[in-house]
Amino acid sequence: MKASIILNTTPEKALLGMFMKHFVSVLDLIECPEKATNYLIDEKLGDMINYCILLEACFRERLEERLED
């Protein structure tokens, strides 16, 4: 994952950073629900779901690598 290389960290930590950016945006929408639009809801929550799926794949890939050793 390119972001993890640029940040010199693990893919999991890079994904967590991306997830947190969207999480903060969702918290902002909770604080000011009048700013919520269908587009923002789809973008922020959809991206958070995608980051969780990618994070799951990272964990499973690392688990498979450990089991192969």
N, CA, C, O and CB atoms as a CASP TS submission, in Angstrom:
PFRMAT TS
TARGET T0000
AUTHOR 0000-0000-0000
METHOD Language model
MODEL 1
PARENT N/A
ATOM      1  N   MET     1       0.846  -1.173   0.000  1.00  0.00           N
ATOM      2  CA  MET     1       0.000   0.000   0.000  1.00  0.00           C
ATOM      3  C   MET     1       0.891   1.235   0.000  1.00  0.00           C
ATOM      4  O   MET     1       1.742   1.400   0.874  1.00  0.00           O
ATOM      5  CB  MET     1      -0.962  -0.001   1.218  1.00  0.00           C
ATOM      6  N   LYS     2       0.691   2.088  -0.973  1.00  0.00           N
ATOM      7  CA  LYS     2       1.555   3.241  -1.175  1.00  0.00           C
ATOM      8  C   LYS     2       1.568   4.186   0.025  1.00  0.00           C
ATOM      9  O   LYS     2       2.624   4.701   0.393  1.00  0.00           O
ATOM     10  CB  LYS     2       1.122   3.990  -2.405  1.00  0.00           C
ATOM     11  N   ALA     3       0.401   4.421   0.640  1.00  0.00           N
ATOM     12  CA  ALA     3       0.335   5.334   1.793  1.00  0.00           C
ATOM     13  C   ALA     3       1.216   4.854   2.935  1.00  0.00           C
ATOM     14  O   ALA     3       1.865   5.664   3.596  1.00  0.00           O
ATOM     15  CB  ALA     3      -1.107   5.476   2.280  1.00  0.00           C
ATOM     16  N   SER     4       1.247   3.553   3.174  1.00  0.00           N
ATOM     17  CA  SER     4       2.072   3.034   4.268  1.00  0.00           C
ATOM     18  C   SER     4       3.559   3.211   3.974  1.00  0.00           C
ATOM     19  O   SER     4       4.353   3.428   4.889  1.00  0.00           O
ATOM     20  CB  SER     4       1.762   1.554   4.514  1.00  0.00           C
ATOM     21  N   ILE     5       3.933   3.118   2.707  1.00  0.00           N
ATOM     22  CA  ILE     5       5.330   3.327   2.326  1.00  0.00           C
ATOM     23  C   ILE     5       5.712   4.794   2.527  1.00  0.00           C
ATOM     24  O   ILE     5       6.764   5.100   3.089  1.00  0.00           O
ATOM     25  CB  ILE     5       5.567   2.901   0.853  1.00  0.00           C
ATOM     26  N   ILE     6       4.854   5.689   2.067  1.00  0.00           N
ATOM     27  CA  ILE     6       5.115   7.124   2.212  1.00  0.00           C
ATOM     28  C   ILE     6       5.202   7.510   3.682  1.00  0.00           C
ATOM     29  O   ILE     6       6.066   8.296   4.069  1.00  0.00           O
ATOM     30  CB  ILE     6       4.021   7.948   1.515  1.00  0.00           C
ATOM     31  N   LEU     7       4.312   6.960   4.500  1.00  0.00           N
ATOM     32  CA  LEU     7       4.284   7.290   5.926  1.00  0.00           C
ATOM     33  C   LEU     7       5.262   6.453   6.750  1.00  0.00           C
ATOM     34  O   LEU     7       5.408   6.662   7.954  1.00  0.00           O
ATOM     35  CB  LEU     7       2.887   7.103   6.464  1.00  0.00           C
ATOM     36  N   ASN     8       5.928   5.508   6.093  1.00  0.00           N
ATOM     37  CA  ASN     8       6.867   4.615   6.774  1.00  0.00           C
ATOM     38  C   ASN     8       6.195   3.901   7.959  1.00  0.00           C
ATOM     39  O   ASN     8       6.695   3.913   9.084  1.00  0.00           O
ATOM     40  CB  ASN     8       8.097   5.408   7.260  1.00  0.00           C
ATOM     41  N   THR     9       5.063   3.290   7.667  1.00  0.00           N
ATOM     42  CA  THR     9       4.308   2.577   8.695  1.00  0.00           C
ATOM     43  C   THR     9       3.682   1.340   8.080  1.00  0.00           C
ATOM     44  O   THR     9       3.917   1.034   6.912  1.00  0.00           O
ATOM     45  CB  THR     9       3.222   3.487   9.327  1.00  0.00           C
ATOM     46  N   THR    10       2.893   0.636   8.856  1.00  0.00           N
ATOM     47  CA  THR    10       2.230  -0.568   8.354  1.00  0.00           C
ATOM     48  C   THR    10       0.977  -0.190   7.559  1.00  0.00           C
ATOM     49  O   THR    10       0.414   0.885   7.764  1.00  0.00           O
ATOM     50  CB  THR    10       1.863  -1.517   9.523  1.00  0.00           C
ATOM     51  N   PRO    11       0.545  -1.060   6.663  1.00  0.00           N
ATOM     52  CA  PRO    11      -0.706  -0.810   5.956  1.00  0.00           C
ATOM     53  C   PRO    11      -1.887  -0.627   6.921  1.00  0.00           C
ATOM     54  O   PRO    11      -2.777   0.188   6.678  1.00  0.00           O
ATOM     55  CB  PRO    11      -0.995  -1.957   4.992  1.00  0.00           C
ATOM     56  N   GLU    12      -1.882  -1.392   8.010  1.00  0.00           N
ATOM     57  CA  GLU    12      -2.978  -1.294   8.981  1.00  0.00           C
ATOM     58  C   GLU    12      -3.036   0.099   9.612  1.00  0.00           C
ATOM     59  O   GLU    12      -4.114   0.671   9.767  1.00  0.00           O
ATOM     60  CB  GLU    12      -2.817  -2.362  10.078  1.00  0.00           C
ATOM     61  N   LYS    13      -1.876   0.636   9.973  1.00  0.00           N
ATOM     62  CA  LYS    13      -1.858   1.968  10.585  1.00  0.00           C
ATOM     63  C   LYS    13      -2.230   3.046   9.570  1.00  0.00           C
ATOM     64  O   LYS    13      -2.898   4.021   9.916  1.00  0.00           O
ATOM     65  CB  LYS    13      -0.475   2.264  11.181  1.00  0.00           C
ATOM     66  N   ALA    14      -1.804   2.878   8.335  1.00  0.00           N
ATOM     67  CA  ALA    14      -2.185   3.837   7.292  1.00  0.00           C
ATOM     68  C   ALA    14      -3.700   3.814   7.078  1.00  0.00           C
ATOM     69  O   ALA    14      -4.328   4.867   6.968  1.00  0.00           O
ATOM     70  CB  ALA    14      -1.448   3.520   5.962  1.00  0.00           C
ATOM     71  N   LEU    15      -4.283   2.620   7.021  1.00  0.00           N
ATOM     72  CA  LEU    15      -5.736   2.506   6.863  1.00  0.00           C
ATOM     73  C   LEU    15      -6.465   3.110   8.058  1.00  0.00           C
ATOM     74  O   LEU    15      -7.500   3.755   7.893  1.00  0.00           O
ATOM     75  CB  LEU    15      -6.144   1.036   6.688  1.00  0.00           C
ATOM     76  N   LEU    16      -5.935   2.905   9.246  1.00  0.00           N
ATOM     77  CA  LEU    16      -6.561   3.479  10.439  1.00  0.00           C
ATOM     78  C   LEU    16      -6.580   5.003  10.353  1.00  0.00           C
ATOM     79  O   LEU    16      -7.569   5.634  10.727  1.00  0.00           O
ATOM     80  CB  LEU    16      -5.817   3.025  11.713  1.00  0.00           C
ATOM     81  N   GLY    17      -5.496   5.594   9.865  1.00  0.00           N
ATOM     82  CA  GLY    17      -5.460   7.045   9.701  1.00  0.00           C
ATOM     83  C   GLY    17      -6.520   7.531   8.729  1.00  0.00           C
ATOM     84  O   GLY    17      -7.180   8.540   8.978  1.00  0.00           O
ATOM     85  N   MET    18      -6.686   6.821   7.627  1.00  0.00           N
ATOM     86  CA  MET    18      -7.711   7.184   6.640  1.00  0.00           C
ATOM     87  C   MET    18      -9.106   7.008   7.228  1.00  0.00           C
ATOM     88  O   MET    18      -9.990   7.837   7.012  1.00  0.00           O
ATOM     89  CB  MET    18      -7.562   6.332   5.361  1.00  0.00           C
ATOM     90  N   PHE    19      -9.293   5.924   7.970  1.00  0.00           N
ATOM     91  CA  PHE    19     -10.572   5.666   8.628  1.00  0.00           C
ATOM     92  C   PHE    19     -10.906   6.789   9.610  1.00  0.00           C
ATOM     93  O   PHE    19     -12.033   7.283   9.648  1.00  0.00           O
ATOM     94  CB  PHE    19     -10.541   4.309   9.357  1.00  0.00           C
ATOM     95  N   MET    20      -9.911   7.180  10.399  1.00  0.00           N
ATOM     96  CA  MET    20     -10.144   8.202  11.434  1.00  0.00           C
ATOM     97  C   MET    20     -10.526   9.542  10.824  1.00  0.00           C
ATOM     98  O   MET    20     -11.330  10.276  11.398  1.00  0.00           O
ATOM     99  CB  MET    20      -8.898   8.372  12.305  1.00  0.00           C
ATOM    100  N   LYS    21      -9.959   9.869   9.666  1.00  0.00           N
ATOM    101  CA  LYS    21     -10.322  11.113   8.977  1.00  0.00           C
ATOM    102  C   LYS    21     -11.822  11.137   8.696  1.00  0.00           C
ATOM    103  O   LYS    21     -12.492  12.144   8.924  1.00  0.00           O
ATOM    104  CB  LYS    21      -9.522  11.264   7.654  1.00  0.00           C
ATOM    105  N   HIS    22     -12.337  10.019   8.200  1.00  0.00           N
ATOM    106  CA  HIS    22     -13.767   9.942   7.906  1.00  0.00           C
ATOM    107  C   HIS    22     -14.595   9.852   9.188  1.00  0.00           C
ATOM    108  O   HIS    22     -15.702  10.387   9.254  1.00  0.00           O
ATOM    109  CB  HIS    22     -14.058   8.735   7.007  1.00  0.00           C
ATOM    110  N   PHE    23     -14.064   9.183  10.194  1.00  0.00           N
ATOM    111  CA  PHE    23     -14.760   9.074  11.472  1.00  0.00           C
ATOM    112  C   PHE    23     -14.981  10.454  12.081  1.00  0.00           C
ATOM    113  O   PHE    23     -16.062  10.747  12.592  1.00  0.00           O
ATOM    114  CB  PHE    23     -13.970   8.183  12.443  1.00  0.00           C
ATOM    115  N   VAL    24     -13.956  11.297  12.024  1.00  0.00           N
ATOM    116  CA  VAL    24     -14.084  12.666  12.539  1.00  0.00           C
ATOM    117  C   VAL    24     -15.156  13.423  11.755  1.00  0.00           C
ATOM    118  O   VAL    24     -15.927  14.189  12.333  1.00  0.00           O
ATOM    119  CB  VAL    24     -12.725  13.415  12.457  1.00  0.00           C
ATOM    120  N   SER    25     -15.202  13.209  10.447  1.00  0.00           N
ATOM    121  CA  SER    25     -16.242  13.855   9.636  1.00  0.00           C
ATOM    122  C   SER    25     -17.638  13.398  10.043  1.00  0.00           C
ATOM    123  O   SER    25     -18.577  14.194  10.062  1.00  0.00           O
ATOM    124  CB  SER    25     -16.016  13.563   8.154  1.00  0.00           C
ATOM    125  N   VAL    26     -17.771  12.114  10.368  1.00  0.00           N
ATOM    126  CA  VAL    26     -19.065  11.596  10.819  1.00  0.00           C
ATOM    127  C   VAL    26     -19.424  12.201  12.179  1.00  0.00           C
ATOM    128  O   VAL    26     -20.583  12.543  12.415  1.00  0.00           O
ATOM    129  CB  VAL    26     -19.038  10.044  10.905  1.00  0.00           C
ATOM    130  N   LEU    27     -18.453  12.333  13.063  1.00  0.00           N
ATOM    131  CA  LEU    27     -18.712  12.988  14.352  1.00  0.00           C
ATOM    132  C   LEU    27     -19.186  14.423  14.136  1.00  0.00           C
ATOM    133  O   LEU    27     -20.082  14.897  14.834  1.00  0.00           O
ATOM    134  CB  LEU    27     -17.442  12.973  15.236  1.00  0.00           C
ATOM    135  N   ASP    28     -18.587  15.105  13.175  1.00  0.00           N
ATOM    136  CA  ASP    28     -19.024  16.470  12.851  1.00  0.00           C
ATOM    137  C   ASP    28     -20.476  16.477  12.376  1.00  0.00           C
ATOM    138  O   ASP    28     -21.242  17.373  12.732  1.00  0.00           O
ATOM    139  CB  ASP    28     -18.110  17.088  11.770  1.00  0.00           C
ATOM    140  N   LEU    29     -20.853  15.484  11.577  1.00  0.00           N
ATOM    141  CA  LEU    29     -22.242  15.398  11.114  1.00  0.00           C
ATOM    142  C   LEU    29     -23.203  15.109  12.270  1.00  0.00           C
ATOM    143  O   LEU    29     -24.341  15.577  12.274  1.00  0.00           O
ATOM    144  CB  LEU    29     -22.376  14.312  10.041  1.00  0.00           C
ATOM    145  N   ILE    30     -22.738  14.344  13.232  1.00  0.00           N
ATOM    146  CA  ILE    30     -23.563  14.058  14.410  1.00  0.00           C
ATOM    147  C   ILE    30     -23.770  15.335  15.218  1.00  0.00           C
ATOM    148  O   ILE    30     -24.860  15.581  15.734  1.00  0.00           O
ATOM    149  CB  ILE    30     -22.910  12.959  15.289  1.00  0.00           C
ATOM    150  N   GLU    31     -22.715  16.147  15.327  1.00  0.00           N
ATOM    151  CA  GLU    31     -22.800  17.409  16.071  1.00  0.00           C
ATOM    152  C   GLU    31     -23.648  18.445  15.341  1.00  0.00           C
ATOM    153  O   GLU    31     -24.330  19.251  15.973  1.00  0.00           O
ATOM    154  CB  GLU    31     -21.406  17.970  16.317  1.00  0.00           C
ATOM    155  N   CYS    32     -23.602  18.421  14.009  1.00  0.00           N
ATOM    156  CA  CYS    32     -24.366  19.380  13.193  1.00  0.00           C
ATOM    157  C   CYS    32     -25.150  18.622  12.127  1.00  0.00           C
ATOM    158  O   CYS    32     -24.795  18.665  10.949  1.00  0.00           O
ATOM    159  CB  CYS    32     -23.420  20.437  12.529  1.00  0.00           C
ATOM    160  N   PRO    33     -26.215  17.926  12.530  1.00  0.00           N
ATOM    161  CA  PRO    33     -26.942  17.084  11.571  1.00  0.00           C
ATOM    162  C   PRO    33     -27.527  17.858  10.388  1.00  0.00           C
ATOM    163  O   PRO    33     -27.816  17.267   9.347  1.00  0.00           O
ATOM    164  CB  PRO    33     -28.051  16.363  12.282  1.00  0.00           C
ATOM    165  N   GLU    34     -27.700  19.154  10.535  1.00  0.00           N
ATOM    166  CA  GLU    34     -28.242  19.952   9.421  1.00  0.00           C
ATOM    167  C   GLU    34     -27.263  20.032   8.247  1.00  0.00           C
ATOM    168  O   GLU    34     -27.664  20.392   7.141  1.00  0.00           O
ATOM    169  CB  GLU    34     -28.587  21.368   9.903  1.00  0.00           C
ATOM    170  N   LYS    35     -25.996  19.706   8.467  1.00  0.00           N
ATOM    171  CA  LYS    35     -24.997  19.706   7.395  1.00  0.00           C
ATOM    172  C   LYS    35     -24.972  18.394   6.614  1.00  0.00           C
ATOM    173  O   LYS    35     -24.321  18.301   5.574  1.00  0.00           O
ATOM    174  CB  LYS    35     -23.622  19.975   7.973  1.00  0.00           C
ATOM    175  N   ALA    36     -25.674  17.392   7.110  1.00  0.00           N
ATOM    176  CA  ALA    36     -25.674  16.081   6.455  1.00  0.00           C
ATOM    177  C   ALA    36     -26.425  16.147   5.129  1.00  0.00           C
ATOM    178  O   ALA    36     -27.509  16.723   5.030  1.00  0.00           O
ATOM    179  CB  ALA    36     -26.305  15.015   7.374  1.00  0.00           C
ATOM    180  N   THR    37     -25.819  15.546   4.126  1.00  0.00           N
ATOM    181  CA  THR    37     -26.467  15.379   2.823  1.00  0.00           C
ATOM    182  C   THR    37     -26.347  13.904   2.452  1.00  0.00           C
ATOM    183  O   THR    37     -25.544  13.168   3.027  1.00  0.00           O
ATOM    184  CB  THR    37     -25.815  16.313   1.716  1.00  0.00           C
ATOM    185  N   ASN    38     -27.150  13.490   1.494  1.00  0.00           N
ATOM    186  CA  ASN    38     -27.035  12.106   1.035  1.00  0.00           C
ATOM    187  C   ASN    38     -25.628  11.822   0.536  1.00  0.00           C
ATOM    188  O   ASN    38     -25.078  10.751   0.790  1.00  0.00           O
ATOM    189  CB  ASN    38     -28.057  11.816  -0.073  1.00  0.00           C
ATOM    190  N   TYR    39     -25.046  12.779  -0.172  1.00  0.00           N
ATOM    191  CA  TYR    39     -23.687  12.598  -0.692  1.00  0.00           C
ATOM    192  C   TYR    39     -22.687  12.395   0.451  1.00  0.00           C
ATOM    193  O   TYR    39     -21.895  11.453   0.412  1.00  0.00           O
ATOM    194  CB  TYR    39     -23.273  13.814  -1.550  1.00  0.00           C
ATOM    195  N   LEU    40     -22.713  13.263   1.465  1.00  0.00           N
ATOM    196  CA  LEU    40     -21.772  13.145   2.583  1.00  0.00           C
ATOM    197  C   LEU    40     -21.954  11.844   3.351  1.00  0.00           C
ATOM    198  O   LEU    40     -20.976  11.198   3.728  1.00  0.00           O
ATOM    199  CB  LEU    40     -21.934  14.322   3.530  1.00  0.00           C
ATOM    200  N   ILE    41     -23.198  11.462   3.581  1.00  0.00           N
ATOM    201  CA  ILE    41     -23.473  10.205   4.288  1.00  0.00           C
ATOM    202  C   ILE    41     -22.897   9.033   3.509  1.00  0.00           C
ATOM    203  O   ILE    41     -22.213   8.179   4.073  1.00  0.00           O
ATOM    204  CB  ILE    41     -24.994  10.013   4.502  1.00  0.00           C
ATOM    205  N   ASP    42     -23.178   8.996   2.204  1.00  0.00           N
ATOM    206  CA  ASP    42     -22.663   7.909   1.364  1.00  0.00           C
ATOM    207  C   ASP    42     -21.140   7.903   1.327  1.00  0.00           C
ATOM    208  O   ASP    42     -20.514   6.850   1.445  1.00  0.00           O
ATOM    209  CB  ASP    42     -23.214   8.028  -0.056  1.00  0.00           C
ATOM    210  N   GLU    43     -20.547   9.084   1.162  1.00  0.00           N
ATOM    211  CA  GLU    43     -19.093   9.158   1.042  1.00  0.00           C
ATOM    212  C   GLU    43     -18.402   8.755   2.336  1.00  0.00           C
ATOM    213  O   GLU    43     -17.542   7.874   2.333  1.00  0.00           O
ATOM    214  CB  GLU    43     -18.669  10.561   0.646  1.00  0.00           C
ATOM    215  N   LYS    44     -18.768   9.386   3.432  1.00  0.00           N
ATOM    216  CA  LYS    44     -18.055   9.159   4.696  1.00  0.00           C
ATOM    217  C   LYS    44     -18.286   7.752   5.235  1.00  0.00           C
ATOM    218  O   LYS    44     -17.326   7.060   5.575  1.00  0.00           O
ATOM    219  CB  LYS    44     -18.490  10.185   5.737  1.00  0.00           C
ATOM    220  N   LEU    45     -19.538   7.318   5.319  1.00  0.00           N
ATOM    221  CA  LEU    45     -19.816   5.985   5.856  1.00  0.00           C
ATOM    222  C   LEU    45     -19.390   4.893   4.885  1.00  0.00           C
ATOM    223  O   LEU    45     -18.896   3.845   5.302  1.00  0.00           O
ATOM    224  CB  LEU    45     -21.301   5.844   6.178  1.00  0.00           C
ATOM    225  N   GLY    46     -19.579   5.132   3.599  1.00  0.00           N
ATOM    226  CA  GLY    46     -19.157   4.150   2.600  1.00  0.00           C
ATOM    227  C   GLY    46     -17.652   3.938   2.634  1.00  0.00           C
ATOM    228  O   GLY    46     -17.176   2.805   2.569  1.00  0.00           O
ATOM    229  N   ASP    47     -16.902   5.033   2.737  1.00  0.00           N
ATOM    230  CA  ASP    47     -15.447   4.906   2.814  1.00  0.00           C
ATOM    231  C   ASP    47     -15.026   4.213   4.100  1.00  0.00           C
ATOM    232  O   ASP    47     -14.099   3.402   4.084  1.00  0.00           O
ATOM    233  CB  ASP    47     -14.784   6.280   2.719  1.00  0.00           C
ATOM    234  N   MET    48     -15.688   4.515   5.215  1.00  0.00           N
ATOM    235  CA  MET    48     -15.350   3.838   6.476  1.00  0.00           C
ATOM    236  C   MET    48     -15.570   2.331   6.358  1.00  0.00           C
ATOM    237  O   MET    48     -14.754   1.539   6.830  1.00  0.00           O
ATOM    238  CB  MET    48     -16.193   4.406   7.640  1.00  0.00           C
ATOM    239  N   ILE    49     -16.663   1.945   5.734  1.00  0.00           N
ATOM    240  CA  ILE    49     -16.942   0.514   5.520  1.00  0.00           C
ATOM    241  C   ILE    49     -15.842  -0.107   4.668  1.00  0.00           C
ATOM    242  O   ILE    49     -15.357  -1.197   4.971  1.00  0.00           O
ATOM    243  CB  ILE    49     -18.330   0.314   4.840  1.00  0.00           C
ATOM    244  N   ASN    50     -15.445   0.592   3.597  1.00  0.00           N
ATOM    245  CA  ASN    50     -14.392   0.076   2.724  1.00  0.00           C
ATOM    246  C   ASN    50     -13.068  -0.060   3.462  1.00  0.00           C
ATOM    247  O   ASN    50     -12.351  -1.042   3.268  1.00  0.00           O
ATOM    248  CB  ASN    50     -14.219   0.982   1.514  1.00  0.00           C
ATOM    249  N   TYR    51     -12.736   0.911   4.304  1.00  0.00           N
ATOM    250  CA  TYR    51     -11.494   0.816   5.070  1.00  0.00           C
ATOM    251  C   TYR    51     -11.541  -0.365   6.037  1.00  0.00           C
ATOM    252  O   TYR    51     -10.523  -1.023   6.252  1.00  0.00           O
ATOM    253  CB  TYR    51     -11.238   2.122   5.841  1.00  0.00           C
ATOM    254  N   CYS    52     -12.690  -0.640   6.614  1.00  0.00           N
ATOM    255  CA  CYS    52     -12.819  -1.806   7.493  1.00  0.00           C
ATOM    256  C   CYS    52     -12.620  -3.101   6.719  1.00  0.00           C
ATOM    257  O   CYS    52     -11.979  -4.030   7.211  1.00  0.00           O
ATOM    258  CB  CYS    52     -14.191  -1.812   8.178  1.00  0.00           C
ATOM    259  N   ILE    53     -13.162  -3.164   5.520  1.00  0.00           N
ATOM    260  CA  ILE    53     -12.989  -4.357   4.688  1.00  0.00           C
ATOM    261  C   ILE    53     -11.523  -4.532   4.317  1.00  0.00           C
ATOM    262  O   ILE    53     -10.999  -5.645   4.368  1.00  0.00           O
ATOM    263  CB  ILE    53     -13.858  -4.268   3.414  1.00  0.00           C
ATOM    264  N   LEU    54     -10.856  -3.443   3.945  1.00  0.00           N
ATOM    265  CA  LEU    54      -9.429  -3.515   3.617  1.00  0.00           C
ATOM    266  C   LEU    54      -8.598  -3.904   4.836  1.00  0.00           C
ATOM    267  O   LEU    54      -7.647  -4.679   4.727  1.00  0.00           O
ATOM    268  CB  LEU    54      -8.943  -2.173   3.060  1.00  0.00           C
ATOM    269  N   LEU    55      -8.959  -3.367   5.988  1.00  0.00           N
ATOM    270  CA  LEU    55      -8.245  -3.715   7.214  1.00  0.00           C
ATOM    271  C   LEU    55      -8.423  -5.196   7.540  1.00  0.00           C
ATOM    272  O   LEU    55      -7.478  -5.863   7.962  1.00  0.00           O
ATOM    273  CB  LEU    55      -8.735  -2.849   8.386  1.00  0.00           C
ATOM    274  N   GLU    56      -9.632  -5.701   7.344  1.00  0.00           N
ATOM    275  CA  GLU    56      -9.873  -7.130   7.556  1.00  0.00           C
ATOM    276  C   GLU    56      -8.976  -7.958   6.638  1.00  0.00           C
ATOM    277  O   GLU    56      -8.401  -8.960   7.065  1.00  0.00           O
ATOM    278  CB  GLU    56     -11.361  -7.475   7.310  1.00  0.00           C
ATOM    279  N   ALA    57      -8.859  -7.543   5.385  1.00  0.00           N
ATOM    280  CA  ALA    57      -8.012  -8.267   4.437  1.00  0.00           C
ATOM    281  C   ALA    57      -6.551  -8.240   4.877  1.00  0.00           C
ATOM    282  O   ALA    57      -5.845  -9.240   4.744  1.00  0.00           O
ATOM    283  CB  ALA    57      -8.150  -7.668   3.031  1.00  0.00           C
ATOM    284  N   CYS    58      -6.095  -7.104   5.400  1.00  0.00           N
ATOM    285  CA  CYS    58      -4.715  -7.021   5.902  1.00  0.00           C
ATOM    286  C   CYS    58      -4.501  -8.002   7.049  1.00  0.00           C
ATOM    287  O   CYS    58      -3.502  -8.720   7.077  1.00  0.00           O
ATOM    288  CB  CYS    58      -4.389  -5.583   6.367  1.00  0.00           C
ATOM    289  N   PHE    59      -5.435  -8.033   7.992  1.00  0.00           N
ATOM    290  CA  PHE    59      -5.310  -8.952   9.126  1.00  0.00           C
ATOM    291  C   PHE    59      -5.292 -10.402   8.652  1.00  0.00           C
ATOM    292  O   PHE    59      -4.469 -11.196   9.106  1.00  0.00           O
ATOM    293  CB  PHE    59      -6.460  -8.735  10.122  1.00  0.00           C
ATOM    294  N   ARG    60      -6.195 -10.744   7.746  1.00  0.00           N
ATOM    295  CA  ARG    60      -6.260 -12.125   7.264  1.00  0.00           C
ATOM    296  C   ARG    60      -4.999 -12.510   6.496  1.00  0.00           C
ATOM    297  O   ARG    60      -4.523 -13.640   6.609  1.00  0.00           O
ATOM    298  CB  ARG    60      -7.488 -12.317   6.376  1.00  0.00           C
ATOM    299  N   GLU    61      -4.459 -11.574   5.716  1.00  0.00           N
ATOM    300  CA  GLU    61      -3.235 -11.851   4.976  1.00  0.00           C
ATOM    301  C   GLU    61      -2.073 -12.093   5.938  1.00  0.00           C
ATOM    302  O   GLU    61      -1.286 -13.019   5.740  1.00  0.00           O
ATOM    303  CB  GLU    61      -2.907 -10.689   4.020  1.00  0.00           C
ATOM    304  N   ARG    62      -1.963 -11.274   6.970  1.00  0.00           N
ATOM    305  CA  ARG    62      -0.898 -11.483   7.970  1.00  0.00           C
ATOM    306  C   ARG    62      -1.077 -12.796   8.710  1.00  0.00           C
ATOM    307  O   ARG    62      -0.100 -13.482   9.009  1.00  0.00           O
ATOM    308  CB  ARG    62      -0.872 -10.329   8.974  1.00  0.00           C
ATOM    309  N   LEU    63      -2.337 -13.153   9.010  1.00  0.00           N
ATOM    310  CA  LEU    63      -2.615 -14.422   9.692  1.00  0.00           C
ATOM    311  C   LEU    63      -2.204 -15.588   8.806  1.00  0.00           C
ATOM    312  O   LEU    63      -1.577 -16.535   9.280  1.00  0.00           O
ATOM    313  CB  LEU    63      -4.114 -14.532  10.067  1.00  0.00           C
ATOM    314  N   GLU    64      -2.549 -15.530   7.536  1.00  0.00           N
ATOM    315  CA  GLU    64      -2.160 -16.595   6.597  1.00  0.00           C
ATOM    316  C   GLU    64      -0.645 -16.719   6.518  1.00  0.00           C
ATOM    317  O   GLU    64      -0.113 -17.829   6.499  1.00  0.00           O
ATOM    318  CB  GLU    64      -2.739 -16.322   5.195  1.00  0.00           C
ATOM    319  N   GLU    65       0.052 -15.586   6.472  1.00  0.00           N
ATOM    320  CA  GLU    65       1.522 -15.621   6.408  1.00  0.00           C
ATOM    321  C   GLU    65       2.094 -16.279   7.665  1.00  0.00           C
ATOM    322  O   GLU    65       3.046 -17.054   7.576  1.00  0.00           O
ATOM    323  CB  GLU    65       2.097 -14.186   6.244  1.00  0.00           C
ATOM    324  N   ARG    66       1.520 -15.976   8.840  1.00  0.00           N
ATOM    325  CA  ARG    66       1.991 -16.592  10.081  1.00  0.00           C
ATOM    326  C   ARG    66       1.748 -18.082  10.094  1.00  0.00           C
ATOM    327  O   ARG    66       2.590 -18.847  10.566  1.00  0.00           O
ATOM    328  CB  ARG    66       1.317 -15.958  11.275  1.00  0.00           C
ATOM    329  N   LEU    67       0.597 -18.508   9.578  1.00  0.00           N
ATOM    330  CA  LEU    67       0.255 -19.918   9.580  1.00  0.00           C
ATOM    331  C   LEU    67       1.117 -20.712   8.604  1.00  0.00           C
ATOM    332  O   LEU    67       1.327 -21.910   8.789  1.00  0.00           O
ATOM    333  CB  LEU    67      -1.210 -20.096   9.243  1.00  0.00           C
ATOM    334  N   GLU    68       1.620 -20.038   7.555  1.00  0.00           N
ATOM    335  CA  GLU    68       2.471 -20.706   6.581  1.00  0.00           C
ATOM    336  C   GLU    68       3.865 -20.942   7.126  1.00  0.00           C
ATOM    337  O   GLU    68       4.557 -21.858   6.682  1.00  0.00           O
ATOM    338  CB  GLU    68       2.547 -19.896   5.309  1.00  0.00           C
ATOM    339  N   ASP    69       4.287 -20.127   8.084  1.00  0.00           N
ATOM    340  CA  ASP    69       5.649 -20.257   8.650  1.00  0.00           C
ATOM    341  C   ASP    69       5.772 -21.432   9.571  1.00  0.00           C
ATOM    342  O   ASP    69       6.845 -21.674  10.123  1.00  0.00           O
ATOM    343  CB  ASP    69       6.038 -19.006   9.397  1.00  0.00           C
TER
END
